[in-house]
Amino acid sequence: MRRLAAFAVLLMLILPGAAFAQQDGLDLSLPFTVNDLGIQFDIPGDFIFESNNQGRIYFAANQDDIDVQKDDDPTTFPQGITINLNVIPLDAIIEAFPDLGENPTLDAITDLVVAQAQLNEVEARVEVPVLSRRSISAVVSDENNRTGFVTLWMQNGLLISLALATPDGETLSAVAGSWGTLIATVRPVDTLELDSTPIEMTDFTIERPEDWFADSSRPNIVYELETDMTAERPEGTVIVIYEEPLEAAELTEESTAVDYAVFNQSYYQLTDPVRMEEFVILGQPAITLRGTEPTGQWVILTQTILNGKAVTLALIATTEEDLDSVEPTWISMLQTIRAVEAGK
């Protein structure tokens, strides 16, 4: 049933079609883990799944509805609600569509996906963070009047989408709340437990890994190893969080998180390849960089501008493997950020 075009993989990011009205929403009671992505989310408890070798996982209530999504007949459609998870390397998109540039925005990629699939957007796009990353959700329909949701975000050099398909707007309305709930359940796996006592900054708090160590005189610095608190060069992973005036980072009131990321990339002398991703912190645009310092240390920097101050959250590890192992916990930490009420 897939409609092939110049870039068939992009089309596969969109809706597979469905035709089953369900008025009471979806029973999202089954955790589903995607080990390759390091994520987990909840799906309907009666759904089954099947994957292919092109980065796509099909979910449906029965095998027939999975099989019909995988055939090449454009006239056949599932008889039940379906969900798809789709993954494609950003490099493949950039290679196929060079006009996007080397660092395409999520807006540009969403425009491309919708255009290539010849879909109509029937509502305004919605942005809700997924894994603290910026995401875009679109409500779309095709020439067969099939409707659905597609939510896209970029993660570790990949474009990821979750899509749900229904036969019409009425069915879509019935499961709209469930789709929002499903997106909210997307979470990292293999994370460390977090301490319920957060790090307190001027405008926000953030939880830290349990059993890590913070100097009482510098509570914004947290060490994996207690011995690193007095070491000249840490052997374990270190978290550093700081706020600074805009002018200290050569920023103005008109500056953006991207401007701050450019400053930090130069300040930390991060070497290529440097990965840059759009995040959201307390509703504000943020940028996360990942690269290496001249010392050989591996670094993740999440930076944003909050209440007129430049804010950096840094994760520093001695090896790439160490950084990889803590990165899921880093995402969990970002998800715990809460604003401090004025006057407190």
N, C-alpha and C positions, 0 to 999 in steps of 0.2 A: 504493500500500500504506500510505500515511500515515493514521494514525487521527486525525481532526480532533476538537478539543474547543474549549472557550471561548477558549483561547489556543493556536492551532495552531502558532505559531512555537516556543513552548516545547517542544511535543511533538517538533518536528523536531530538538531538541537530543539526543534519545534514539535508541535503537537502530533501525536500518533492517531488521534481520533477516538471517539467513544460514543456510546448511545445507551446510557442507563440512568434514569432519573432516580436520585436518592435524596429524599427530603430532609433526612435527619442528620446530614453531614456524614463524616467518615470517622470510624472507630480507630483512632491512631494509637494502637496498643502494642505494636510489634516493633521493637528497636531493630534497625537495619544498619550494619556496619560496612563501610567501604574501606578496607584496609589500605588500598593503594593511595587513597586520598587522606587517610587519617581522620575520617569523619564518621559520624553516626547520626541518624535521624529516624523518626517514628513513621511507620506506614500502617495502613489498615491491617488489622489482625488476620483477616481472611485472604490477604493478597499472597500470591506467589511471585517469583521473579525468575528472569533468565537474562544472561548477558551475551554480548557478541564480542568479536575481537576488534571492534572499532570504537571502543570506549563508551558503549551504551548499555544501560541496564533497563529492562522492561519490567514493569510491575502491573499486575492485573489480578482479578479475582479467579480467573480460570485459564487453562492452557490455550484454549481456542483464541482468547483475546490477546494472548502473547503471540501466538503463531501468525495471526492475521496482520499484526504490526510489522512482521518481518518478511512478508511476501512482497512481491513486486507488482501487485495488482492494485492500481490506483482506485478501483471501484469497490474495494472491500474495506470494511471498517469493523473494529471491535464492537461487541454488544454490551460492554460494561465500561465503567470509568477506568481510565488508565493513567499511570504515572510513569515518567521516564527520567532517568538520570543520564546526562550526556557530558562527555569530556572531550576536549580537543586542545592540542598544544597551541598556544598563541603564536608560536613561530610559524605553524602551518597556515594560520589565518593571514599573517603578515606577508608570507611568501605568496599566497594566492591573491591577495589584495594589497599590493604595495602602496596604493594611494592612502592607506590608513596610517602610514608612517611607522617608525620603529617602536613607538610607545603609544599605541592607540588607546583612546579613552573608552571606558565602558559604554558611554553614550554612543560613540561611533560604532562600536561593535554591535550594540543592540539595534541601531538603525540598519546595519548591514544584514543582520540575521532576519529582521522583519521584512526587509526589501527582497532578499534572496528567496525567501519562502513565500513571497507574494501574499502576505497576511495584512489584515486590516486591524488597526488598534482601535478598540471600541471604547476605551476609557483612558484617562490620563495615567501615565506611568507612576508607579509608587516606589519609593526607596525605603527599604528597611534593612539595617545591617545584617549580614550573615557572617558569623564567625568574626564579628567586628569589622568585616570588609564591607565596602560599599556594594550594594546590589541594586539591580533594577528589575521590577516586576511589571510585566505588561499583560493586559487582557486583550486577547486577539481572537479573530475569527478568520475562516478561510472561505473559498468559493462554494464549499458545500454546507456553509452555515454551521460548521463545527466550531465550538468556542472553547477557550481554555486560558489557563495561566501559564506563563513562562517566567521564571526567575533566573537571572544570570549574574554571576560574579566571577572575578578573576582570583586565582589562588595558585601560588607557586609556579607561575609560568603557564598555567592552564586556564582555559575558559570552561566554566562549569555551569550547567543549567539543570534545574529541576522543572519539569513541565507536567501539567495535568490537563487532560482533555475531556470535554463533555459535548453532548450533541447540540445544546442550545443554551441561550442565556438563562432560562429558568433553572435548568439543572446546575449551571455554573453558580447561580446565586445561592442554591441550596448547599453547595460545598465551599463557598467562598471563605467562611470562617475557619473551616477545617484546613484550607490551604494556608491561611495565615498562621495557624497553629503548627502545621507541619514545618513551615519555613523557620519558625521560632525554635523548633527542636534540633536544628542542625547544630552539632557540637563536636569539638575535637575529642579524640580518643587517646588513650595512653598518656593521660595527664597526671601530674603530681597533685596530691591533696593541697588545698590552699588554707592558709591560716585565717581564722575568722577575725583576727585583729588586723585591720588594714594599715597600710602606709598612709599617713595623712599629709597631703600637700595643701597649698593655700586654697585651691578651688575644687579639689576632688580627693577622693580616697581610692585606693586600689589594694586588693588583697595580694599577698605574697605566698610563695611556696611554704608549706608547713615544714618545720624543722630546719629552715635556712636561718642565717644569722645576720642580725642588724646591729650596728654600733649605735648605742643610745645617743651618742653625740652627732651621728650622721644617719638618721633613720631612713633616709632616702636611698641608701646604698645597702643592698642585701647580698650576702655571700652564700654560696652553696657549701663551702668549707669554712669552718671556724678559724682554721689556721691562716686563711687568706686575709683575715681582718687586719693582720699586722705584716703581711708579706709584701715585699717590694713588687713582685709580679704574681698575681693570683694563678693558682693551678686549677681551680674549679671555675664554674660559671658565676658571673656577677651581674646583678641588676642595678642600674643607676637611673634615677628619675630626678629631673631638675626642671625648674622654671627660670626664665631669664627675661629681662626687658627686651622689647622688640629691637631696640637700637643695638643691643649687645650682639644680636644675630644679623645686624645690618638690614633690618626689616622696618617697614613703616605700617601705618594703620591700614594701608591698601594692600599689604602683602598677603599672600596666600600660603597654605600649607606646602604647596609645591615650591614656592620661593624658599621657605624654610628648609625643605628637604635638599634643595640645591646647595644652600649654605652649609648644612650639616655634612653633605657628601664631600664637600671640599674641606671642611674643618677636620673631619675624621680621616680624610685622605683615603676614602674607600676606593678600592681598585675594581676594575672590570673583571668579570661581569657583575654589575650591580643591578639587583632586582628591585623594581619600584612598583608598589601596589597602592590602590586607593582604599583607605580605611575610613571609619567614622568613629569619632570619640565625643561622647556627650552631644551628639547631634551636629558636631562640627566636622568639616572635611579634615582628614588626616592622611599622611603618606607614610608608608612603611618601606624602609630601605633594608636590603640585606647585601652584605659584601664583606670584604676583608680589609683590615688595617695594615699599614706598612710593617707592624710588629708581627703580622701573621695571625693575629687574633680574628675570629669570626664575629660579626656584629649584626644585630638587628636593631634598627632605629625606627621607632614610631614617633612622629612629630606632628604637632598641631598648634593652633593658636587659640587660646582660651582666655576670654575676658581681658584682652589686650596684652597677654603675656605669651611668650614662646615656650612651649612645653615639649620636652624630649623624654621618652622612655626608652632606655637602652638595655639590650641583652647582649652580654659579651662573653664569648666562650673561647677556649684555647684551641679547639679543633672543630672542623665542620661536623663531625659525628656528634660532638657534645651539643652543638647548636641545634642540630636536627632533633636530638632527643628531648630538648627543653622547649622547642618551638610550640608544640601543642599546648603546653602549660602556659606559655606566653599568651597565646590566644585566649585561654581561659581567664588569665589575669585581666586582659583588656576588657573582657566581658563583665568583670566585676566593678569597673570604674563607676563611681557615683559622685554626683555633684555635692559640694558642701554648701549648705544653706548660708545665705548672706548673714553676717553678724555672728556666726558661730566660730 
